Amino acid sequence: MGYITGAFKYIVKSAFKNTYPMLVFGGATLALIYLFNEIAHGRPFAGFSAYATTKYLPPLTVKGFLTVLTVGCVWAGAKWYWNVPRR
């Protein structure tokens, strides 16, 4: 039970105490998702432009900010959970 609680605490606390790195991590994750989605639909130029704008430009709306922050925190928490050694 301690691992699940630790992952939950990591996800929640990193949103408030480690905001900027979670924004960078979430932006990079969403950029890759958008890139592969556009390439899969046969639009490589749109994919690379979506990648560049998502990764290198900050979110301009509150909804975009919260989306990027949520993706970054959840993905970082999942990676923490997978990489913590078990006894």
C-alpha positions in Angstrom: 0.0 0.0 0.0 2.9 2.4 0.6 3.9 2.4 -3.1 0.4 3.4 -4.2 0.2 6.1 -1.6 3.7 7.4 -2.5 2.8 7.6 -6.2 -0.4 9.5 -5.3 1.6 11.9 -3.1 4.2 12.4 -5.8 1.5 13.3 -8.4 -0.4 15.7 -6.1 2.6 17.4 -4.5 4.6 17.8 -7.7 1.8 20.0 -9.1 2.3 22.5 -6.4 6.0 22.2 -5.4 7.6 21.3 -8.7 5.4 23.1 -11.2 7.8 24.2 -13.9 9.5 20.8 -14.4 6.1 19.2 -14.6 5.1 21.7 -17.3 8.2 20.9 -19.3 7.7 17.2 -18.9 4.0 17.3 -19.8 4.6 19.6 -22.8 7.2 17.1 -24.2 4.9 14.2 -23.6 1.9 15.9 -25.3 4.2 17.1 -28.1 5.2 13.5 -28.9 1.6 12.3 -28.7 0.5 15.0 -31.1 3.4 14.3 -33.5 2.7 10.5 -33.7 -1.1 11.2 -34.1 -0.6 13.5 -37.0 2.0 11.2 -38.7 -0.4 8.3 -38.3 -3.1 10.3 -40.1 -0.7 11.0 -43.0 0.1 14.7 -42.1 3.8 14.9 -41.3 4.1 18.6 -41.7 1.2 19.2 -39.3 2.7 16.8 -36.9 6.1 18.5 -36.8 4.4 21.9 -36.5 2.2 20.6 -33.6 5.3 19.1 -32.0 7.2 22.4 -32.2 4.4 24.6 -30.9 3.5 22.3 -28.1 7.0 21.6 -26.9 8.6 25.1 -27.2 5.7 27.5 -26.6 3.9 27.8 -23.3 0.2 27.1 -23.0 -1.8 30.2 -23.5 -5.1 29.3 -21.8 -5.9 28.1 -18.3 -7.3 24.9 -19.8 -4.0 24.3 -21.7 -1.9 25.0 -18.6 -3.9 22.6 -16.5 -3.8 19.9 -19.2 0.0 20.1 -19.6 0.5 20.2 -15.8 -1.8 17.2 -15.3 -0.2 15.1 -18.0 3.3 15.9 -16.6 2.3 15.1 -13.1 0.5 11.8 -13.9 3.2 10.6 -16.3 6.0 11.5 -13.8 4.1 9.8 -11.0 3.6 6.6 -13.1 7.4 6.6 -13.9 8.2 7.0 -10.2 5.9 4.1 -9.4 7.5 1.8 -12.0 11.1 2.8 -11.1 10.9 2.5 -7.3 12.5 -0.8 -6.3 10.2 -3.3 -4.5 11.2 -5.4 -1.6 
